[in-house]
Amino acid sequence: MERRRQVAQALLRVVESEGLEAASIPRVARELGATTGLVQTYFRTKDELLVFAAQYVGEAMNTRVATLLETCDPHDVKQRLLTSLGVLTGADEGSGTEARIWLAFLARAAYHPALREVHSAGSREIRDRCAEALALAQRLGRLPAGLDPRAEAFALIAFADGLTVQRAVEPELLRPDHVRQLLSRYLDRLMDDRKDRGEPL
């Protein structure tokens, strides 16, 4: 398994520097300092390697999120969402590369069934976690009672995905601190429950 991870890491380095189309089996082998035959011992085709690498990226991002959340107050829903979405959008320190690579895989997933399933499974998990967080916010009185946490989670992730795309293609216009500010403002508007309780805004 470790050798398969090393091959996946080599592919990701190629994708980061040259794009997904450049990541052929021979190119990945050169990046790894190995032979094409060795790479094909673990992955017979580029498609097999891409699926494994996409799963690897997802697991890496999940691990980063889990590690960062350990330092957050379990009841501070906004901070936990900001922390998680900071990683997913590439606004968290060290996660920008993963977010850009995720976008490269996403474009291919539009017409690659196996990659689409990896992406869809990851998206479902993210939406479920956000919906759970927003449901907790609702129970704590921080989200208006009339809102549907699952529908709001879908909208929140769509907003975050848009930031991820913009940051990937125009990083000079959308710096990490700007992304975090936009996410914070979105959550402030969403979770401001004073109007719902009849209090002055």
DOZAKOL-282671 format. One record per atom (N, C-alpha, C): residue in three letters; chain; atom name; x, y, z. Coordinates in steps of 0.001 Angstrom, whole numbers, plus 500000, padded with zeros to 6 digits. Last residue first. Layout:
<atoms>
> ALA, A, CA, X, Y, Z
...
</atoms>
This chain:
<atoms>
> LEU, A, N, 467725, 543789, 514713
> LEU, A, CA, 468959, 543460, 513999
> LEU, A, C, 469980, 544595, 514160
> PRO, A, N, 465781, 542926, 517576
> PRO, A, CA, 466263, 543935, 516621
> PRO, A, C, 467587, 543518, 516002
> GLU, A, N, 464063, 539735, 517565
> GLU, A, CA, 464947, 540700, 518186
> GLU, A, C, 465426, 541709, 517155
> GLY, A, N, 462545, 537646, 516628
> GLY, A, CA, 461897, 538923, 516824
> GLY, A, C, 462743, 539968, 517490
> ARG, A, N, 463815, 535376, 516014
> ARG, A, CA, 463316, 535445, 517370
> ARG, A, C, 462660, 536796, 517677
> ASP, A, N, 464617, 535831, 513425
> ASP, A, CA, 463701, 534718, 513648
> ASP, A, C, 463075, 534794, 515035
> LYS, A, N, 466453, 537870, 513818
> LYS, A, CA, 465193, 538190, 513149
> LYS, A, C, 464163, 537117, 513422
> ARG, A, N, 468550, 536434, 515011
> ARG, A, CA, 467822, 537458, 515782
> ARG, A, C, 466476, 537798, 515162
> ASP, A, N, 470199, 534539, 513917
> ASP, A, CA, 468824, 534131, 514214
> ASP, A, C, 468031, 535215, 514941
> ASP, A, N, 472548, 534174, 511685
> ASP, A, CA, 472019, 535259, 512489
> ASP, A, C, 470537, 534998, 512737
> MET, A, N, 473521, 532285, 509951
> MET, A, CA, 473308, 531874, 511338
> MET, A, C, 472820, 532992, 512240
> LEU, A, N, 473785, 533550, 507474
> LEU, A, CA, 472989, 532336, 507599
> LEU, A, C, 472596, 532070, 509044
> ARG, A, N, 475495, 535671, 507993
> ARG, A, CA, 474138, 535938, 507481
> ARG, A, C, 473236, 534725, 507689
> ASP, A, N, 477737, 534216, 508869
> ASP, A, CA, 477107, 535203, 509755
> ASP, A, C, 475680, 535497, 509303
> LEU, A, N, 478372, 532738, 506604
> LEU, A, CA, 477874, 532034, 507788
> LEU, A, C, 477212, 532990, 508765
> TYR, A, N, 479225, 534833, 504938
> TYR, A, CA, 478120, 533958, 504520
> TYR, A, C, 477516, 533282, 505752
> ARG, A, N, 481387, 535821, 506399
> ARG, A, CA, 480207, 536665, 506172
> ARG, A, C, 479000, 535833, 505776
> SER, A, N, 483114, 533603, 506233
> SER, A, CA, 482641, 534075, 507536
> SER, A, C, 481388, 534930, 507387
> LEU, A, N, 483624, 533471, 503502
> LEU, A, CA, 482957, 532355, 504169
> LEU, A, C, 482371, 532794, 505508
> LEU, A, N, 484955, 535919, 503213
> LEU, A, CA, 483705, 535667, 502493
> LEU, A, C, 482920, 534522, 503119
> GLN, A, N, 487219, 535476, 504843
> GLN, A, CA, 486287, 536567, 505144
> GLN, A, C, 484934, 536335, 504474
> ARG, A, N, 488455, 533365, 503486
> ARG, A, CA, 487963, 533155, 504850
> ARG, A, C, 486959, 534237, 505254
> VAL, A, N, 489105, 534686, 501107
> VAL, A, CA, 488198, 533535, 501084
> VAL, A, C, 487606, 533313, 502469
> HIS, A, N, 490944, 536529, 502102
> HIS, A, CA, 489703, 537006, 501498
> HIS, A, C, 488671, 535885, 501449
> ASP, A, N, 493019, 534899, 502908
> ASP, A, CA, 492312, 535673, 503932
> ASP, A, C, 490991, 536219, 503405
> PRO, A, N, 493824, 533786, 500382
> PRO, A, CA, 493246, 532949, 501443
> PRO, A, C, 492474, 533737, 502492
> ARG, A, N, 492712, 535967, 497682
> ARG, A, CA, 493720, 535468, 498610
> ARG, A, C, 493051, 534618, 499691
> LEU, A, N, 491852, 536481, 494781
> LEU, A, CA, 491128, 535846, 495883
> LEU, A, C, 492141, 535166, 496805
> LEU, A, N, 493564, 537490, 492926
> LEU, A, CA, 492384, 538281, 493267
> LEU, A, C, 491642, 537739, 494487
> GLU, A, N, 495480, 535586, 492604
> GLU, A, CA, 495935, 536933, 492958
> GLU, A, C, 494770, 537832, 493357
> PRO, A, N, 494133, 533315, 491758
> PRO, A, CA, 494609, 533383, 493151
> PRO, A, C, 495058, 534769, 493572
> GLU, A, N, 492172, 532470, 489731
> GLU, A, CA, 492574, 533859, 489963
> GLU, A, C, 493076, 534036, 491398
> VAL, A, N, 491779, 529728, 489714
> VAL, A, CA, 492075, 530387, 488436
> VAL, A, C, 492526, 531832, 488606
> ALA, A, N, 491393, 529029, 492401
> ALA, A, CA, 492307, 528247, 491569
> ALA, A, C, 492715, 529000, 490314
> ARG, A, N, 489480, 530805, 493299
> ARG, A, CA, 490822, 530869, 493892
> ARG, A, C, 491834, 530118, 493029
> GLN, A, N, 487301, 529966, 491794
> GLN, A, CA, 487844, 531303, 491598
> GLN, A, C, 489253, 531424, 492162
> VAL, A, N, 486921, 527362, 492860
> VAL, A, CA, 487204, 527558, 491431
> VAL, A, C, 487865, 528915, 491211
> THR, A, N, 486385, 527979, 495539
> THR, A, CA, 487514, 527107, 495193
> THR, A, C, 487921, 527302, 493744
> LEU, A, N, 484065, 529472, 495353
> LEU, A, CA, 485281, 530119, 495837
> LEU, A, C, 486514, 529303, 495467
> GLY, A, N, 482345, 527428, 494510
> GLY, A, CA, 482588, 528574, 493645
> GLY, A, C, 483848, 529328, 494048
> ASP, A, N, 482373, 525815, 496785
> ASP, A, CA, 482916, 525287, 495526
> ASP, A, C, 483232, 526430, 494561
> ALA, A, N, 481018, 527497, 498568
> ALA, A, CA, 482425, 527172, 498807
> ALA, A, C, 483088, 526632, 497542
> PHE, A, N, 478459, 527444, 497382
> PHE, A, CA, 479182, 528707, 497532
> PHE, A, C, 480678, 528454, 497712
> ALA, A, N, 477886, 524735, 497677
> ALA, A, CA, 477922, 525313, 496333
> ALA, A, C, 478685, 526646, 496356
> ILE, A, N, 477856, 524565, 500437
> ILE, A, CA, 478907, 523859, 499704
> ILE, A, C, 479015, 524395, 498281
> LEU, A, N, 475549, 526104, 500956
> LEU, A, CA, 476847, 526496, 501509
> LEU, A, C, 477995, 525847, 500739
> ALA, A, N, 473528, 524620, 499717
> ALA, A, CA, 473838, 525959, 499232
> ALA, A, C, 475213, 526422, 499708
> PHE, A, N, 473610, 522306, 501313
> PHE, A, CA, 473816, 522205, 499865
> PHE, A, C, 474228, 523564, 499293
> ALA, A, N, 472962, 523389, 503785
> ALA, A, CA, 474280, 522766, 503600
> ALA, A, C, 474606, 522658, 502121
> GLU, A, N, 470343, 524141, 503340
> GLU, A, CA, 471343, 525188, 503559
> GLU, A, C, 472759, 524645, 503414
> ALA, A, N, 469173, 521632, 503126
> ALA, A, CA, 469127, 522529, 501976
> ALA, A, C, 470179, 523632, 502118
> ARG, A, N, 469681, 520704, 505747
> ARG, A, CA, 470234, 519989, 504592
> ARG, A, C, 470242, 520881, 503349
> PRO, A, N, 468324, 522534, 507449
> PRO, A, CA, 469779, 522389, 507508
> PRO, A, C, 470376, 521699, 506286
> ASP, A, N, 465940, 524755, 506603
> ASP, A, CA, 466220, 523330, 506438
> ASP, A, C, 467741, 523158, 506418
> LEU, A, N, 464579, 527222, 508838
> LEU, A, CA, 465484, 526813, 507767
> LEU, A, C, 465696, 525306, 507768
> GLY, A, N, 463094, 527977, 511028
> GLY, A, CA, 462391, 527688, 509789
> GLY, A, C, 463278, 527215, 508654
> ALA, A, N, 464811, 528631, 513105
> ALA, A, CA, 464087, 527366, 513180
> ALA, A, C, 463420, 526996, 511860
> PRO, A, N, 468030, 529938, 512334
> PRO, A, CA, 466575, 530100, 512394
> PRO, A, C, 465840, 528769, 512296
> LEU, A, N, 470680, 529017, 514424
> LEU, A, CA, 470155, 528954, 513059
> LEU, A, C, 468642, 529073, 513144
> ARG, A, N, 471243, 529010, 517054
> ARG, A, CA, 472059, 529889, 516214
> ARG, A, C, 471638, 529870, 514758
> GLY, A, N, 470133, 527266, 518868
> GLY, A, CA, 469493, 528556, 518682
> GLY, A, C, 470274, 529525, 517827
> LEU, A, N, 471077, 524748, 518986
> LEU, A, CA, 471685, 525702, 519911
> LEU, A, C, 471089, 527103, 519779
> ARG, A, N, 469751, 523585, 516902
> ARG, A, CA, 469394, 523157, 518257
> ARG, A, C, 469940, 524123, 519306
> GLN, A, N, 471114, 524858, 514831
> GLN, A, CA, 469681, 525093, 514999
> GLN, A, C, 469240, 524711, 516416
> ALA, A, N, 473631, 523771, 515098
> ALA, A, CA, 473461, 525215, 515273
> ALA, A, C, 471993, 525556, 515510
> LEU, A, N, 472977, 521133, 514428
> LEU, A, CA, 473427, 521439, 515790
> LEU, A, C, 473255, 522929, 516072
> ALA, A, N, 472410, 521556, 511751
> ALA, A, CA, 471337, 521062, 512626
> ALA, A, C, 471693, 521310, 514092
> LEU, A, N, 474929, 522273, 510883
> LEU, A, CA, 473870, 523286, 510872
> LEU, A, C, 472676, 522854, 511713
> ALA, A, N, 476248, 519821, 511189
> ALA, A, CA, 476716, 520996, 511917
> ALA, A, C, 475629, 522068, 511989
> GLU, A, N, 474777, 518232, 509419
> GLU, A, CA, 474806, 517885, 510843
> GLU, A, C, 475237, 519083, 511678
> ALA, A, N, 475406, 519519, 507030
> ALA, A, CA, 474016, 519479, 507473
> ALA, A, C, 473936, 519145, 508959
> CYS, A, N, 478140, 518987, 506899
> CYS, A, CA, 477684, 520375, 507038
> CYS, A, C, 476243, 520421, 507529
> ARG, A, N, 478053, 516205, 506579
> ARG, A, CA, 478709, 516786, 507753
> ARG, A, C, 478267, 518222, 507982
> ASP, A, N, 476696, 516010, 504134
> ASP, A, CA, 476127, 515401, 505339
> ASP, A, C, 476736, 516023, 506595
> ARG, A, N, 478491, 517271, 502400
> ARG, A, CA, 477159, 517856, 502623
> ARG, A, C, 476537, 517309, 503897
> ILE, A, N, 480650, 515454, 502592
> ILE, A, CA, 480824, 516853, 502994
> ILE, A, C, 479464, 517496, 503294
> GLU, A, N, 479467, 513124, 501547
> GLU, A, CA, 479991, 513135, 502914
> GLU, A, C, 480139, 514560, 503437
> ARG, A, N, 478871, 513949, 498948
> ARG, A, CA, 477787, 513542, 499856
> ARG, A, C, 478257, 513600, 501303
> SER, A, N, 481463, 514361, 497968
> SER, A, CA, 480532, 515490, 498089
> SER, A, C, 479386, 515168, 499034
> GLY, A, N, 482464, 511741, 497946
> GLY, A, CA, 483084, 512767, 498777
> GLY, A, C, 482161, 513948, 499005
> ALA, A, N, 480747, 510590, 496072
> ALA, A, CA, 480796, 510055, 497436
> ALA, A, C, 481401, 511087, 498387
> SER, A, N, 481375, 512110, 493808
> SER, A, CA, 480013, 512153, 494367
> SER, A, C, 479993, 511656, 495802
> HIS, A, N, 484075, 511405, 493353
> HIS, A, CA, 483698, 512788, 493653
> HIS, A, C, 482338, 512855, 494335
> VAL, A, N, 483765, 508670, 492827
> VAL, A, CA, 484635, 509114, 493924
> VAL, A, C, 484252, 510530, 494349
> GLU, A, N, 482081, 508849, 490602
> GLU, A, CA, 481589, 508200, 491808
> GLU, A, C, 482435, 508590, 493019
> ARG, A, N, 483757, 510086, 488775
> ARG, A, CA, 482535, 510774, 489186
> ARG, A, C, 481985, 510157, 490468
> LEU, A, N, 485657, 508109, 488377
> LEU, A, CA, 486048, 509332, 489073
> LEU, A, C, 484832, 510099, 489562
> ALA, A, N, 484001, 506316, 486994
> ALA, A, CA, 484628, 505913, 488256
> ALA, A, C, 485081, 507130, 489059
> PRO, A, N, 483113, 507821, 484659
> PRO, A, CA, 482191, 507287, 485678
> PRO, A, C, 482838, 506949, 487014
> HIS, A, N, 484007, 510717, 483330
> HIS, A, CA, 484693, 509502, 483762
> HIS, A, C, 483883, 508891, 484909
> TYR, A, N, 483086, 513217, 482779
> TYR, A, CA, 482876, 512189, 481756
> TYR, A, C, 483604, 510882, 482084
> ALA, A, N, 483547, 514663, 485067
> ALA, A, CA, 482318, 514942, 484328
> ALA, A, C, 482033, 513871, 483275
> ALA, A, N, 486070, 514135, 485976
> ALA, A, CA, 484982, 513326, 486518
> ALA, A, C, 483674, 513529, 485767
> ARG, A, N, 487655, 516122, 484933
> ARG, A, CA, 487677, 514821, 484268
> ARG, A, C, 486508, 513948, 484724
> ALA, A, N, 487073, 518151, 486782
> ALA, A, CA, 486800, 518359, 485358
> ALA, A, C, 486753, 517025, 484619
> LEU, A, N, 488016, 516996, 489166
> LEU, A, CA, 486588, 517258, 488994
> LEU, A, C, 486237, 517432, 487525
> PHE, A, N, 490763, 516966, 488919
> PHE, A, CA, 490048, 515691, 488886
> PHE, A, C, 488558, 515905, 488620
> ALA, A, N, 491192, 519716, 489192
> ALA, A, CA, 491631, 519023, 487975
> ALA, A, C, 490908, 517682, 487827
> LEU, A, N, 490222, 520153, 491768
> LEU, A, CA, 489543, 520756, 490629
> LEU, A, C, 489925, 520070, 489321
> TRP, A, N, 492149, 518798, 493248
> TRP, A, CA, 490753, 518341, 493293
> TRP, A, C, 489977, 518891, 492103
> ILE, A, N, 494321, 520433, 492780
> ILE, A, CA, 494324, 519087, 492209
> ILE, A, C, 492903, 518529, 492187
> ARG, A, N, 493538, 522641, 494286
> ARG, A, CA, 493735, 522778, 492838
> ARG, A, C, 493722, 521417, 492147
> ALA, A, N, 493452, 521499, 496863
> ALA, A, CA, 492233, 522047, 496273
> ALA, A, C, 492368, 522188, 494759
> GLU, A, N, 496134, 520796, 497265
> GLU, A, CA, 495104, 519754, 497240
> GLU, A, C, 493833, 520263, 496580
> THR, A, N, 497318, 523352, 497293
> THR, A, CA, 497675, 522377, 496262
> THR, A, C, 496603, 521307, 496134
> GLY, A, N, 496196, 524508, 499620
> GLY, A, CA, 495945, 525062, 498294
> GLY, A, C, 496231, 524083, 497175
> SER, A, N, 496785, 523737, 502164
> SER, A, CA, 495778, 522945, 501458
> SER, A, C, 495524, 523445, 500041
> GLY, A, N, 498568, 525364, 503512
> GLY, A, CA, 499012, 524029, 503149
> GLY, A, C, 498020, 523225, 502345
> GLU, A, N, 496192, 527154, 505269
> GLU, A, CA, 497618, 527042, 504966
> GLU, A, C, 497991, 525588, 504667
> ASP, A, N, 493062, 527318, 503629
> ASP, A, CA, 493830, 526905, 504787
> ASP, A, C, 495292, 526751, 504391
> ALA, A, N, 491932, 527666, 501218
> ALA, A, CA, 492275, 528880, 501955
> ALA, A, C, 493056, 528578, 503225
> GLY, A, N, 490925, 525577, 499800
> GLY, A, CA, 492327, 525898, 499594
> GLY, A, C, 492766, 527154, 500308
> THR, A, N, 488409, 524785, 500364
> THR, A, CA, 488552, 525856, 499377
> THR, A, C, 490000, 526191, 499076
> LEU, A, N, 488800, 522851, 502341
> LEU, A, CA, 488166, 522461, 501074
> LEU, A, C, 488344, 523507, 499987
> VAL, A, N, 489879, 524364, 504453
> VAL, A, CA, 490661, 523306, 503813
> VAL, A, C, 490104, 522997, 502426
> GLY, A, N, 487736, 526027, 505021
> GLY, A, CA, 489027, 526610, 504701
> GLY, A, C, 489938, 525610, 504016
> LEU, A, N, 485782, 524287, 505804
> LEU, A, CA, 485671, 524873, 504471
> LEU, A, C, 486956, 525583, 504048
> SER, A, N, 486731, 523702, 508411
> SER, A, CA, 486558, 522646, 507406
> SER, A, C, 486551, 523222, 505994
> THR, A, N, 486718, 526262, 509612
> THR, A, CA, 487932, 525441, 509584
> THR, A, C, 487847, 524398, 508477
> LEU, A, N, 484063, 527021, 509364
> LEU, A, CA, 485115, 527822, 508738
> LEU, A, C, 486404, 527021, 508600
> LEU, A, N, 482855, 525047, 510950
> LEU, A, CA, 482560, 525109, 509522
> LEU, A, C, 483628, 525910, 508781
> ARG, A, N, 483950, 525716, 513423
> ARG, A, CA, 484192, 524380, 512873
> ARG, A, C, 483908, 524360, 511364
> GLN, A, N, 482958, 528281, 513790
> GLN, A, CA, 484397, 528077, 513689
> GLN, A, C, 484721, 526719, 513071
> LYS, A, N, 480162, 527740, 513914
> LYS, A, CA, 480721, 528592, 512870
> LYS, A, C, 482216, 528341, 512693
> VAL, A, N, 479929, 526106, 516190
> VAL, A, CA, 479603, 525576, 514861
> VAL, A, C, 480236, 526420, 513759
> ASP, A, N, 481191, 525348, 518886
> ASP, A, CA, 481363, 526553, 518070
> ASP, A, C, 481186, 526147, 516606
> HIS, A, N, 481171, 523003, 520239
> HIS, A, CA, 479897, 523716, 520141
> HIS, A, C, 479996, 525004, 519333
> PRO, A, N, 483783, 522089, 520302
> PRO, A, CA, 482778, 521264, 519629
> PRO, A, C, 481429, 521948, 519467
> ASP, A, N, 486351, 524301, 519527
> ASP, A, CA, 485272, 524048, 520479
> ASP, A, C, 484182, 523241, 519765
> CYS, A, N, 489195, 522844, 517866
> CYS, A, CA, 488011, 523713, 517889
> CYS, A, C, 487047, 523308, 519001
> THR, A, N, 491188, 521036, 517573
> THR, A, CA, 491512, 522231, 518351
> THR, A, C, 490315, 523175, 518485
> GLU, A, N, 490192, 519124, 515914
> GLU, A, CA, 490502, 518714, 517283
> GLU, A, C, 490785, 519913, 518179
> LEU, A, N, 490100, 520210, 513418
> LEU, A, CA, 488885, 520280, 514231
> LEU, A, C, 489132, 519870, 515682
> LEU, A, N, 492599, 519567, 512367
> LEU, A, CA, 492318, 520952, 512733
> LEU, A, C, 491102, 521064, 513648
> THR, A, N, 492234, 516806, 511907
> THR, A, CA, 493299, 517279, 512790
> THR, A, C, 493018, 518696, 513275
> ALA, A, N, 490132, 516782, 510058
> ALA, A, CA, 489968, 516136, 511363
> ALA, A, C, 491006, 516632, 512367
> VAL, A, N, 491334, 518104, 507859
> VAL, A, CA, 490162, 518671, 508527
> VAL, A, C, 490028, 518102, 509936
> ARG, A, N, 493372, 516265, 507210
> ARG, A, CA, 493711, 517635, 507597
> ARG, A, C, 492553, 518280, 508361
> THR, A, N, 491812, 514048, 506530
> THR, A, CA, 492741, 513959, 507658
> THR, A, C, 493116, 515341, 508154
> ASN, A, N, 490495, 515009, 504278
> ASN, A, CA, 489720, 514615, 505458
> ASN, A, C, 490600, 514560, 506702
> MET, A, N, 492677, 515340, 502576
> MET, A, CA, 491917, 516515, 502995
> MET, A, C, 491078, 516201, 504231
> ALA, A, N, 493454, 512672, 502259
> ALA, A, CA, 494401, 513653, 502804
> ALA, A, C, 493670, 514882, 503318
> GLU, A, N, 491199, 511554, 501066
> GLU, A, CA, 491594, 511099, 502399
> GLU, A, C, 492548, 512093, 503057
> GLY, A, N, 491246, 512910, 498600
> GLY, A, CA, 490114, 513049, 499506
> GLY, A, C, 490463, 512653, 500930
> VAL, A, N, 493674, 511955, 497560
> VAL, A, CA, 493509, 513387, 497830
> VAL, A, C, 492365, 513609, 498818
> TYR, A, N, 492989, 509223, 497314
> TYR, A, CA, 494108, 509629, 498172
> TYR, A, C, 493990, 511108, 498543
> GLN, A, N, 491040, 509290, 495381
> GLN, A, CA, 490697, 508831, 496719
> GLN, A, C, 491754, 509269, 497734
> ALA, A, N, 492643, 510144, 493273
> ALA, A, CA, 491515, 510972, 493701
> ALA, A, C, 491076, 510586, 495114
> ALA, A, N, 494382, 507952, 493046
> ALA, A, CA, 494917, 509255, 493446
> ALA, A, C, 493807, 510184, 493921
> PHE, A, N, 492625, 505952, 492159
> PHE, A, CA, 493310, 505795, 493446
> PHE, A, C, 493810, 507145, 493952
> VAL, A, N, 491893, 507094, 489701
> VAL, A, CA, 490875, 506813, 490715
> VAL, A, C, 491515, 506685, 492096
> LEU, A, N, 494384, 507218, 488395
> LEU, A, CA, 493638, 508442, 488671
> LEU, A, C, 492595, 508223, 489765
> LEU, A, N, 495073, 504509, 488151
> LEU, A, CA, 495899, 505394, 488964
> LEU, A, C, 495142, 506660, 489337
> GLU, A, N, 493107, 503652, 486396
> GLU, A, CA, 493202, 503041, 487722
> GLU, A, C, 493993, 503940, 488664
> ASP, A, N, 493773, 505260, 484168
> ASP, A, CA, 492479, 505422, 484835
> ASP, A, C, 492503, 504830, 486239
> LYS, A, N, 496223, 504260, 483367
> LYS, A, CA, 496165, 505598, 483931
> LYS, A, C, 494859, 505808, 484682
> THR, A, N, 496539, 500785, 484359
> THR, A, CA, 496184, 501862, 483434
> THR, A, C, 496216, 503204, 484156
> ARG, A, N, 497528, 499184, 486386
> ARG, A, CA, 497658, 498731, 484999
> ARG, A, C, 497410, 499847, 484004
> PHE, A, N, 499414, 499788, 489081
> PHE, A, CA, 498273, 500363, 488362
> PHE, A, C, 498428, 500011, 486882
> TYR, A, N, 501521, 498201, 489958
> TYR, A, CA, 500516, 498648, 490930
> TYR, A, C, 499258, 499183, 490260
> THR, A, N, 502940, 497680, 487714
> THR, A, CA, 502778, 496588, 488668
> THR, A, C, 501652, 496909, 489650
> GLN, A, N, 503224, 500078, 486509
> GLN, A, CA, 502122, 499232, 486042
> GLN, A, C, 501980, 497958, 486863
> VAL, A, N, 505543, 500952, 487760
> VAL, A, CA, 504286, 501642, 488032
> VAL, A, C, 503107, 500763, 487641
> LEU, A, N, 507353, 499144, 486576
> LEU, A, CA, 507134, 499123, 488026
> LEU, A, C, 505812, 499796, 488378
> GLY, A, N, 507234, 499860, 483866
> GLY, A, CA, 506801, 498536, 484289
> GLY, A, C, 506529, 498453, 485775
> THR, A, N, 508420, 502354, 483889
> THR, A, CA, 506992, 502239, 483569
> THR, A, C, 506445, 500904, 484041
> THR, A, N, 510641, 502683, 486713
> THR, A, CA, 510323, 502293, 485346
> THR, A, C, 508813, 502265, 485153
> ALA, A, N, 511316, 505683, 488645
> ALA, A, CA, 511114, 504241, 488480
> ALA, A, C, 510835, 503943, 487010
> GLY, A, N, 511058, 508220, 489601
> GLY, A, CA, 512399, 507658, 489480
> GLY, A, C, 512354, 506158, 489330
> LEU, A, N, 508684, 509510, 489629
> LEU, A, CA, 508948, 508613, 490751
> LEU, A, C, 510391, 508111, 490756
> GLU, A, N, 508795, 510777, 487203
> GLU, A, CA, 508698, 511583, 488415
> GLU, A, C, 509059, 510760, 489645
> ARG, A, N, 508774, 508538, 485542
> ARG, A, CA, 509957, 509395, 485588
> ARG, A, C, 509964, 510250, 486840
> ALA, A, N, 506156, 507621, 486082
> ALA, A, CA, 507312, 506776, 486382
> ALA, A, C, 508592, 507603, 486468
> VAL, A, N, 504667, 509703, 485050
> VAL, A, CA, 504623, 509448, 486496
> VAL, A, C, 505806, 508588, 486910
> ARG, A, N, 505245, 509336, 482354
> ARG, A, CA, 505633, 510591, 483015
> ARG, A, C, 505640, 510413, 484526
> PRO, A, N, 504157, 506755, 481832
> PRO, A, CA, 505601, 506997, 481701
> PRO, A, C, 506058, 508265, 482421
> ILE, A, N, 501372, 507346, 482437
> ILE, A, CA, 502114, 506355, 483220
> ILE, A, C, 503633, 506568, 483065
> SER, A, N, 500770, 510929, 482331
> SER, A, CA, 500757, 509587, 481754
> SER, A, C, 501535, 508634, 482657
> ALA, A, N, 499867, 513712, 482961
> ALA, A, CA, 500155, 512654, 483928
> ALA, A, C, 499966, 511260, 483324
> ALA, A, N, 499047, 515722, 481360
> ALA, A, CA, 500459, 515345, 481266
> ALA, A, C, 500785, 514108, 482100
> GLU, A, N, 496444, 516181, 482071
> GLU, A, CA, 496688, 515515, 480790
> GLU, A, C, 498130, 515058, 480647
> LEU, A, N, 496628, 517644, 484488
> LEU, A, CA, 496207, 516245, 484504
> LEU, A, C, 496543, 515508, 483208
> GLY, A, N, 499605, 519705, 484920
> GLY, A, CA, 498212, 519447, 484570
> GLY, A, C, 497922, 517958, 484453
> GLU, A, N, 502117, 520324, 485861
> GLU, A, CA, 501918, 520261, 484422
> GLU, A, C, 500477, 520033, 483986
> SER, A, N, 502176, 520502, 488672
> SER, A, CA, 503120, 521302, 487886
> SER, A, C, 502783, 521376, 486406
> GLU, A, N, 500085, 518877, 489602
> GLU, A, CA, 500260, 520224, 490149
> GLU, A, C, 501136, 521085, 489245
> VAL, A, N, 500547, 516504, 488216
> VAL, A, CA, 499303, 517249, 487988
> VAL, A, C, 499457, 518688, 488461
> VAL, A, N, 502982, 515738, 489364
> VAL, A, CA, 502914, 516025, 487928
> VAL, A, C, 501675, 516861, 487627
> ARG, A, N, 502164, 515315, 491976
> ARG, A, CA, 503194, 516334, 491699
> ARG, A, C, 503181, 516722, 490222
> LEU, A, N, 500401, 513222, 491599
> LEU, A, CA, 499887, 514513, 492060
> LEU, A, C, 500900, 515632, 491835
> LEU, A, N, 502134, 511159, 490882
> LEU, A, CA, 501136, 511637, 489930
> LEU, A, C, 500640, 513028, 490329
> ALA, A, N, 503500, 510872, 493298
> ALA, A, CA, 504235, 511282, 492095
> ALA, A, C, 503266, 511822, 491050
> GLN, A, N, 501417, 509962, 494902
> GLN, A, CA, 502051, 511251, 495213
> GLN, A, C, 502837, 511771, 494020
> ALA, A, N, 500958, 507470, 493705
> ALA, A, CA, 499911, 508498, 493679
> ALA, A, C, 500495, 509876, 493954
> VAL, A, N, 503347, 506204, 494375
> VAL, A, CA, 503016, 506405, 492962
> VAL, A, C, 501967, 507511, 492841
> GLN, A, N, 503050, 506182, 497142
> GLN, A, CA, 504172, 506906, 496543
> GLN, A, C, 503933, 507179, 495065
> ARG, A, N, 500838, 504516, 497396
> ARG, A, CA, 500735, 505916, 497812
> ARG, A, C, 501860, 506746, 497198
> ARG, A, N, 501978, 502132, 496556
> ARG, A, CA, 500886, 502699, 495774
> ARG, A, C, 500697, 504176, 496122
> ARG, A, N, 503770, 501712, 498635
> ARG, A, CA, 504297, 501973, 497300
> ARG, A, C, 503222, 502575, 496401
> GLU, A, N, 501993, 501223, 500726
> GLU, A, CA, 502853, 502396, 500777
> GLU, A, C, 503404, 502737, 499402
> MET, A, N, 500830, 498786, 500000
> MET, A, CA, 500000, 500000, 500000
> MET, A, C, 500864, 501264, 500000
</atoms>
